Amino acid sequence: MKLYLTPHACSLAVDIVARELAVALALEWVDVRAKKLRDGSDYYGVNPKGQVPTLQLDDGEFLTEGPVIVQYLADGQPGNALLPPAGTMARYRVLEWLNFVGTELHKGFTPLFRPTTPQEYREIARQNLATRFKWLDGELAAQPYLTGAAFTVADAYCYTILMWSKLHDIDLAPWPNLAAYVARVAARPSVQAAEEAERQAKAA
């Protein structure tokens, strides 16, 4: 399988999950702004949405949307700890977190990435994120990961989005449990390997 991705994007979560599962993916780096692959071809030919991640399956079919892709990868490796079995409440808890990250954190950062966002609204976006960070800090006060003791696909996604705080000079120090969570996830070999791949891609 092949993963289309770009540095500092939510595609990092998919790469982390694949490495946690020991699923080998070919990495195809995308210039998302230009919508071009490194060979100069049009990325819209791969994903008409023009966004990453996109996973190309072995049969040539394409799958998009990070939260869906991580579920697909985990379901392909039965018995793993990243995603509980279908039909269990434990799985729904992971899906609950995936949805929270996607709607409250991921989308919460969106105005900060847009150069046309007025400064007044940037401050509102930061305040909204701070409210979410405070709540998340409380949730992490008594457990190492989002659903408890086990690292899941939701943690890979959450960590990826929280790393955007560095891009926008948001200090997580006011939320010590959240800051410790980020450090804990960052220490995982899968995360270190995925982030090193991003550094190499940027340097190439």
LOMIZA-679273 format. One line per 4 residues: for each residue y negated, z negated, x of N, C-alpha, C. Coordinates in nm, 2 decimals. Layout:
# residues N
Y,Z,X,Y,Z,X,Y,Z,X  ... $
***
This chain:
# residues 204
0.12,0.00,0.08,0.00,0.00,0.00,-0.12,0.00,0.09  -0.23,0.05,0.03,-0.36,0.05,0.10,-0.47,-0.02,0.02  -0.55,-0.10,0.10,-0.66,-0.17,0.04,-0.79,-0.11,0.08  -0.87,-0.07,-0.01,-1.01,-0.03,0.02,-1.10,-0.15,0.01 $
-1.18,-0.17,0.11,-1.26,-0.29,0.12,-1.38,-0.27,0.21  -1.47,-0.37,0.21,-1.59,-0.36,0.29,-1.62,-0.51,0.33  -1.68,-0.53,0.45,-1.72,-0.66,0.49,-1.81,-0.73,0.39  -1.80,-0.86,0.38,-1.88,-0.95,0.30,-1.87,-0.91,0.15 $
-1.76,-0.86,0.10,-1.74,-0.83,-0.04,-1.63,-0.91,-0.09  -1.61,-0.91,-0.22,-1.50,-0.98,-0.29,-1.37,-0.93,-0.25  -1.36,-0.81,-0.19,-1.23,-0.76,-0.14,-1.17,-0.85,-0.04  -1.25,-0.94,0.03,-1.19,-1.03,0.12,-1.08,-1.12,0.06 $
-1.10,-1.15,-0.07,-1.00,-1.24,-0.13,-0.87,-1.17,-0.14  -0.87,-1.04,-0.17,-0.74,-0.97,-0.18,-0.67,-0.96,-0.04  -0.75,-0.94,0.06,-0.69,-0.94,0.20,-0.63,-1.08,0.23  -0.70,-1.18,0.20,-0.65,-1.32,0.22,-0.52,-1.34,0.15 $
-0.51,-1.30,0.02,-0.39,-1.32,-0.06,-0.27,-1.24,0.00  -0.30,-1.12,0.04,-0.20,-1.03,0.10,-0.14,-1.10,0.22  -0.23,-1.16,0.31,-0.18,-1.22,0.43,-0.11,-1.35,0.40  -0.15,-1.42,0.30,-0.08,-1.54,0.26,0.07,-1.51,0.21 $
0.08,-1.39,0.15,0.21,-1.35,0.10,0.29,-1.27,0.20  0.23,-1.24,0.32,0.29,-1.16,0.42,0.32,-1.02,0.37  0.23,-0.97,0.29,0.24,-0.83,0.24,0.15,-0.75,0.32  0.21,-0.65,0.39,0.13,-0.56,0.48,0.06,-0.46,0.40 $
-0.07,-0.46,0.42,-0.16,-0.36,0.36,-0.23,-0.28,0.47  -0.24,-0.15,0.45,-0.33,-0.06,0.53,-0.47,-0.09,0.48  -0.56,-0.11,0.58,-0.70,-0.14,0.54,-0.78,-0.01,0.56  -0.85,0.03,0.45,-0.94,0.14,0.45,-1.08,0.09,0.43 $
-1.17,0.10,0.53,-1.30,0.04,0.52,-1.40,0.14,0.45  -1.48,0.09,0.36,-1.56,0.17,0.27,-1.71,0.14,0.30  -1.80,0.24,0.31,-1.94,0.22,0.31,-1.98,0.22,0.16  -1.99,0.10,0.10,-2.01,0.09,-0.04,-2.15,0.14,-0.08 $
-2.25,0.12,0.00,-2.38,0.17,-0.03,-2.39,0.33,-0.04  -2.32,0.39,0.06,-2.32,0.54,0.06,-2.21,0.59,-0.02  -2.11,0.51,-0.06,-2.00,0.55,-0.14,-1.91,0.65,-0.06  -1.90,0.62,0.07,-1.82,0.71,0.16,-1.71,0.63,0.23 $
-1.61,0.70,0.26,-1.50,0.65,0.35,-1.54,0.69,0.49  -1.47,0.64,0.59,-1.51,0.66,0.73,-1.49,0.81,0.77  -1.40,0.88,0.70,-1.39,1.02,0.73,-1.49,1.11,0.66  -1.59,1.04,0.59,-1.69,1.11,0.52,-1.66,1.15,0.38 $
-1.54,1.13,0.33,-1.51,1.17,0.20,-1.57,1.08,0.10  -1.58,1.12,-0.03,-1.64,1.06,-0.14,-1.55,0.94,-0.19  -1.60,0.82,-0.19,-1.53,0.71,-0.24,-1.51,0.71,-0.39  -1.60,0.78,-0.46,-1.58,0.79,-0.60,-1.45,0.86,-0.64 $
-1.40,0.94,-0.54,-1.27,1.01,-0.57,-1.16,0.91,-0.57  -1.18,0.79,-0.51,-1.08,0.69,-0.51,-1.10,0.59,-0.63  -1.22,0.55,-0.64,-1.26,0.45,-0.75,-1.39,0.50,-0.82  -1.38,0.56,-0.94,-1.50,0.61,-1.00,-1.61,0.50,-1.03 $
-1.57,0.37,-1.02,-1.67,0.26,-1.03,-1.75,0.25,-0.91  -1.70,0.30,-0.79,-1.78,0.29,-0.67,-1.77,0.16,-0.60  -1.69,0.07,-0.65,-1.69,-0.07,-0.60,-1.55,-0.10,-0.53  -1.55,-0.21,-0.45,-1.43,-0.26,-0.39,-1.40,-0.39,-0.45 $
-1.28,-0.44,-0.45,-1.16,-0.37,-0.39,-1.09,-0.27,-0.48  -1.02,-0.18,-0.41,-0.93,-0.09,-0.48,-0.80,-0.10,-0.40  -0.69,-0.11,-0.48,-0.56,-0.11,-0.41,-0.48,0.02,-0.45  -0.44,0.09,-0.35,-0.36,0.21,-0.37,-0.21,0.17,-0.36 $
-0.14,0.19,-0.47,0.00,0.15,-0.47,0.08,0.26,-0.40  0.21,0.23,-0.37,0.30,0.32,-0.30,0.32,0.45,-0.38  0.31,0.44,-0.51,0.33,0.56,-0.59,0.20,0.65,-0.60  0.10,0.60,-0.54,-0.03,0.68,-0.54,-0.13,0.63,-0.65 $
-0.08,0.55,-0.74,-0.17,0.50,-0.84,-0.27,0.40,-0.78  -0.39,0.39,-0.85,-0.49,0.29,-0.80,-0.51,0.18,-0.90  -0.53,0.06,-0.84,-0.56,-0.06,-0.92,-0.69,-0.12,-0.87  -0.78,-0.15,-0.97,-0.91,-0.21,-0.93,-0.93,-0.35,-0.99 $
-1.04,-0.41,-0.95,-1.07,-0.55,-1.00,-0.99,-0.65,-0.92  -1.07,-0.73,-0.84,-1.00,-0.82,-0.75,-0.91,-0.92,-0.82  -0.96,-0.99,-0.93,-0.87,-1.09,-0.99,-0.74,-1.03,-1.04  -0.74,-0.90,-1.08,-0.62,-0.84,-1.13,-0.53,-0.80,-1.01 $
-0.59,-0.76,-0.90,-0.52,-0.72,-0.78,-0.44,-0.84,-0.72  -0.51,-0.95,-0.71,-0.44,-1.07,-0.65,-0.33,-1.11,-0.74  -0.34,-1.10,-0.87,-0.22,-1.13,-0.96,-0.11,-1.03,-0.94  -0.14,-0.91,-0.92,-0.04,-0.80,-0.90,0.04,-0.83,-0.77 $
-0.04,-0.86,-0.66,0.03,-0.89,-0.54,0.12,-1.02,-0.54  0.06,-1.12,-0.61,0.14,-1.24,-0.62,0.27,-1.23,-0.70  0.25,-1.15,-0.81,0.37,-1.13,-0.90,0.47,-1.04,-0.83  0.43,-0.97,-0.73,0.53,-0.89,-0.66,0.61,-0.97,-0.56 $
0.58,-1.10,-0.54,0.65,-1.18,-0.45,0.69,-1.31,-0.53  0.80,-1.30,-0.61,0.84,-1.41,-0.70,0.86,-1.54,-0.62  0.83,-1.65,-0.68,0.85,-1.78,-0.62,0.75,-1.83,-0.52  0.64,-1.75,-0.51,0.54,-1.79,-0.41,0.45,-1.90,-0.48 $
0.38,-1.97,-0.39,0.30,-2.09,-0.44,0.16,-2.04,-0.49  0.12,-1.92,-0.47,-0.02,-1.87,-0.50,-0.04,-1.85,-0.64  0.06,-1.83,-0.72,0.04,-1.80,-0.87,0.17,-1.85,-0.94  0.15,-1.95,-1.02,0.27,-2.00,-1.10,0.33,-1.89,-1.19 $
0.45,-1.92,-1.24,0.52,-1.82,-1.33,0.44,-1.79,-1.46  0.46,-1.67,-1.51,0.40,-1.64,-1.64,0.44,-1.73,-1.75  0.35,-1.76,-1.84,0.39,-1.85,-1.95,0.37,-2.00,-1.93  0.35,-2.04,-1.80,0.33,-2.18,-1.77,0.19,-2.22,-1.78 $
0.16,-2.35,-1.82,0.02,-2.40,-1.82,-0.04,-2.39,-1.68  0.04,-2.41,-1.58,-0.01,-2.41,-1.44,-0.07,-2.27,-1.41  0.00,-2.16,-1.46,-0.06,-2.03,-1.44,-0.19,-2.01,-1.51  -0.20,-2.06,-1.64,-0.32,-2.05,-1.71,-0.43,-2.12,-1.64 $
-0.40,-2.23,-1.58,-0.51,-2.31,-1.50,-0.56,-2.22,-1.39  -0.47,-2.15,-1.32,-0.52,-2.06,-1.21,-0.61,-1.95,-1.27  -0.56,-1.89,-1.38,-0.64,-1.78,-1.45,-0.77,-1.84,-1.50  -0.77,-1.96,-1.54,-0.90,-2.02,-1.59,-1.00,-2.03,-1.47 $
-0.95,-2.06,-1.36,-1.04,-2.07,-1.24,-1.08,-1.93,-1.19  -0.99,-1.83,-1.20,-1.03,-1.70,-1.17,-1.14,-1.65,-1.25  -1.14,-1.68,-1.38,-1.24,-1.64,-1.47,-1.37,-1.71,-1.45  -1.36,-1.84,-1.42,-1.49,-1.91,-1.38,-1.55,-1.86,-1.26 $
-1.48,-1.83,-1.16,-1.53,-1.78,-1.03,-1.60,-1.64,-1.06  -1.53,-1.56,-1.14,-1.58,-1.42,-1.16,-1.71,-1.42,-1.25  -1.72,-1.51,-1.35,-1.83,-1.51,-1.44,-1.94,-1.60,-1.40  -1.91,-1.71,-1.34,-2.01,-1.81,-1.31,-2.06,-1.81,-1.17 $
-1.97,-1.78,-1.07,-2.01,-1.78,-0.93,-2.04,-1.63,-0.88  -1.95,-1.55,-0.90,-1.96,-1.41,-0.85,-2.09,-1.35,-0.92  -2.09,-1.35,-1.05,-2.21,-1.29,-1.12,-2.34,-1.37,-1.09  -2.32,-1.50,-1.06,-2.44,-1.58,-1.04,-2.51,-1.54,-0.91 $
-2.44,-1.48,-0.82,-2.50,-1.44,-0.69,-2.56,-1.30,-0.70  -2.52,-1.22,-0.81,-2.57,-1.08,-0.82,-2.72,-1.06,-0.81  -2.80,-1.14,-0.87,-2.94,-1.12,-0.86,-3.00,-1.13,-0.72  -2.93,-1.21,-0.64,-2.98,-1.24,-0.50,-2.95,-1.12,-0.41 $
-2.85,-1.03,-0.45,-2.82,-0.92,-0.37,-2.91,-0.80,-0.41  -2.98,-0.80,-0.52,-3.06,-0.69,-0.56,-3.20,-0.70,-0.51  -3.24,-0.60,-0.43,-3.38,-0.61,-0.37,-3.49,-0.60,-0.47  -3.46,-0.55,-0.59,-3.56,-0.54,-0.70,-3.57,-0.67,-0.78 $
-3.49,-0.77,-0.76,-3.50,-0.89,-0.84,-3.63,-0.97,-0.80  -3.71,-1.00,-0.90,-3.84,-1.07,-0.88,-3.81,-1.21,-0.82  -3.90,-1.25,-0.74,-3.89,-1.38,-0.67,-3.87,-1.49,-0.77  -3.94,-1.49,-0.88,-3.93,-1.59,-0.98,-3.78,-1.60,-1.03 $
-3.72,-1.49,-1.05,-3.58,-1.49,-1.10,-3.48,-1.53,-0.99  -3.52,-1.50,-0.87,-3.43,-1.54,-0.76,-3.42,-1.69,-0.76  -3.53,-1.76,-0.78,-3.53,-1.91,-0.79,-3.45,-1.96,-0.90  -3.45,-1.89,-1.02,-3.37,-1.93,-1.13,-3.22,-1.91,-1.10 $
-3.19,-1.80,-1.03,-3.05,-1.77,-0.99,-3.00,-1.88,-0.90  -3.08,-1.92,-0.81,-3.05,-2.03,-0.71,-3.02,-2.16,-0.79  -3.11,-2.19,-0.88,-3.09,-2.31,-0.96,-2.97,-2.31,-1.04  -2.94,-2.19,-1.10,-2.81,-2.18,-1.18,-2.69,-2.20,-1.09 $
-2.69,-2.15,-0.97,-2.58,-2.16,-0.87,-2.57,-2.31,-0.83  -2.68,-2.38,-0.81,-2.68,-2.52,-0.77,-2.61,-2.60,-0.88  -2.64,-2.57,-1.01,-2.58,-2.64,-1.12,-2.42,-2.62,-1.11  -2.38,-2.50,-1.09,-2.24,-2.47,-1.08,-2.18,-2.54,-0.95 $
-2.25,-2.54,-0.84,-2.20,-2.61,-0.72,-2.18,-2.76,-0.74  -2.28,-2.82,-0.81,-2.27,-2.96,-0.84,-2.14,-2.99,-0.92  -2.12,-2.91,-1.03,-2.00,-2.93,-1.11,-1.87,-2.91,-1.03  -1.87,-2.81,-0.95,-1.75,-2.78,-0.87,-1.73,-2.89,-0.76 $
-1.84,-2.94,-0.71,-1.83,-3.05,-0.61,-1.75,-3.17,-0.68  -1.78,-3.20,-0.80,-1.72,-3.30,-0.87,-1.57,-3.28,-0.89  -1.54,-3.15,-0.93,-1.40,-3.12,-0.95,-1.31,-3.13,-0.82  -1.38,-3.11,-0.71,-1.31,-3.12,-0.58,-1.31,-3.26,-0.51 $
-1.36,-3.35,-0.58,-1.37,-3.49,-0.53,-1.24,-3.55,-0.50  -1.14,-3.52,-0.59,-1.01,-3.59,-0.58,-0.89,-3.49,-0.55  -0.92,-3.37,-0.51,-0.81,-3.27,-0.49,-0.86,-3.17,-0.38  -0.76,-3.12,-0.30,-0.80,-3.03,-0.19,-0.83,-2.89,-0.24 $
-0.77,-2.85,-0.35,-0.79,-2.71,-0.39,-0.82,-2.71,-0.54  -0.86,-2.60,-0.60,-0.91,-2.59,-0.73,-0.81,-2.65,-0.84  -0.68,-2.62,-0.82,-0.59,-2.67,-0.93,-0.51,-2.79,-0.88  -0.54,-2.84,-0.76,-0.47,-2.96,-0.72,-0.43,-2.95,-0.57 $
-0.31,-2.97,-0.54,-0.26,-2.98,-0.40,-0.23,-2.84,-0.34  -0.21,-2.74,-0.43,-0.17,-2.61,-0.38,-0.28,-2.51,-0.37  -0.29,-2.43,-0.26,-0.38,-2.32,-0.25,-0.33,-2.21,-0.34  -0.42,-2.15,-0.42,-0.38,-2.04,-0.51,-0.47,-1.92,-0.49 $
-0.44,-1.81,-0.56,-0.52,-1.69,-0.56,-0.66,-1.72,-0.60  -0.68,-1.82,-0.69,-0.82,-1.86,-0.73,-0.90,-1.92,-0.61  -0.83,-1.99,-0.52,-0.90,-2.04,-0.40,-0.95,-1.93,-0.31  -0.86,-1.83,-0.30,-0.90,-1.72,-0.21,-1.03,-1.65,-0.27 $
-1.04,-1.63,-0.40,-1.15,-1.57,-0.46,-1.27,-1.66,-0.45  -1.25,-1.79,-0.48,-1.37,-1.89,-0.48,-1.43,-1.90,-0.34  -1.34,-1.91,-0.24,-1.39,-1.92,-0.10,-1.47,-1.79,-0.07  -1.42,-1.68,-0.10,-1.49,-1.55,-0.07,-1.63,-1.55,-0.13 $
-1.65,-1.59,-0.25,-1.78,-1.59,-0.32,-1.87,-1.70,-0.26  -1.81,-1.82,-0.23,-1.89,-1.93,-0.17,-1.95,-1.89,-0.03  -1.88,-1.80,0.04,-1.92,-1.76,0.17,-2.05,-1.68,0.16  -2.08,-1.63,0.04,-2.21,-1.56,0.02,-2.33,-1.65,0.03 $
-2.30,-1.78,0.02,-2.41,-1.88,0.04,-2.48,-1.86,0.18  -2.40,-1.82,0.28,-2.45,-1.80,0.41,-2.54,-1.68,0.42  -2.51,-1.58,0.34,-2.59,-1.46,0.34,-2.73,-1.48,0.28  -2.74,-1.59,0.19,-2.86,-1.61,0.12,-2.92,-1.75,0.16 $
-2.88,-1.80,0.28,-2.94,-1.92,0.33,-2.93,-2.04,0.23  -2.82,-2.05,0.16,-2.79,-2.16,0.07,-2.71,-2.27,0.15  -2.76,-2.38,0.17,-2.69,-2.49,0.24,-2.60,-2.56,0.14  -2.48,-2.57,0.17,-2.38,-2.65,0.09,-2.38,-2.79,0.12 $
-2.45,-2.84,0.21,-2.45,-2.98,0.25,-2.48,-3.08,0.13  -2.56,-3.04,0.04,-2.58,-3.14,-0.08,-2.46,-3.16,-0.16  -2.36,-3.08,-0.14,-2.23,-3.09,-0.21,-2.12,-3.11,-0.11  -2.10,-3.23,-0.06,-2.00,-3.25,0.05,-1.86,-3.22,0.02 $
-1.82,-3.24,-0.10,-1.68,-3.20,-0.14,-1.66,-3.05,-0.13  -1.76,-2.98,-0.18,-1.76,-2.84,-0.18,-1.76,-2.78,-0.03  -1.85,-2.84,0.05,-1.86,-2.80,0.19,-1.72,-2.83,0.26  -1.66,-2.94,0.23,-1.53,-2.97,0.29,-1.42,-2.87,0.24 $
-1.43,-2.83,0.12,-1.34,-2.74,0.06,-1.35,-2.60,0.14  -1.47,-2.56,0.16,-1.49,-2.43,0.23,-1.44,-2.44,0.37  -1.46,-2.55,0.44,-1.41,-2.57,0.58,-1.25,-2.57,0.57  -1.20,-2.63,0.47,-1.05,-2.64,0.46,-0.99,-2.51,0.44 $
-1.05,-2.43,0.36,-0.99,-2.29,0.33,-1.02,-2.20,0.45  -1.13,-2.22,0.52,-1.16,-2.14,0.64,-1.07,-2.16,0.75  -1.00,-2.28,0.75,-0.91,-2.31,0.86,-0.77,-2.24,0.84  -0.75,-2.19,0.73,-0.61,-2.13,0.70,-0.60,-2.00,0.79 $
-0.48,-1.98,0.85,-0.46,-1.86,0.93,-0.49,-1.73,0.86  -0.45,-1.72,0.73,-0.47,-1.60,0.65,-0.62,-1.57,0.65  -0.70,-1.67,0.63,-0.85,-1.65,0.61,-0.91,-1.61,0.75  -0.86,-1.67,0.85,-0.91,-1.64,0.99,-0.88,-1.50,1.02 $
-0.76,-1.46,0.99,-0.72,-1.32,1.02,-0.79,-1.22,0.94  -0.82,-1.24,0.81,-0.89,-1.15,0.73,-1.04,-1.14,0.77  -1.09,-1.25,0.81,-1.23,-1.25,0.86,-1.25,-1.18,0.99  -1.15,-1.20,1.08,-1.15,-1.12,1.21,-1.14,-0.97,1.18 $
-1.06,-0.93,1.09,-1.05,-0.79,1.05,-1.19,-0.74,1.01  -1.26,-0.82,0.93,-1.40,-0.78,0.89,-1.49,-0.77,1.01  -1.48,-0.86,1.10,-1.57,-0.85,1.22,-1.54,-0.73,1.30  -1.41,-0.70,1.32,-1.38,-0.58,1.39,-1.42,-0.45,1.32 $
-1.42,-0.45,1.19,-1.46,-0.34,1.11,-1.61,-0.32,1.13  -1.69,-0.43,1.13,-1.83,-0.42,1.15,-1.87,-0.37,1.28  -1.79,-0.40,1.38,-1.82,-0.37,1.52,-1.78,-0.22,1.55  -1.69,-0.17,1.47,-1.64,-0.03,1.50,-1.74,0.07,1.47 $
***
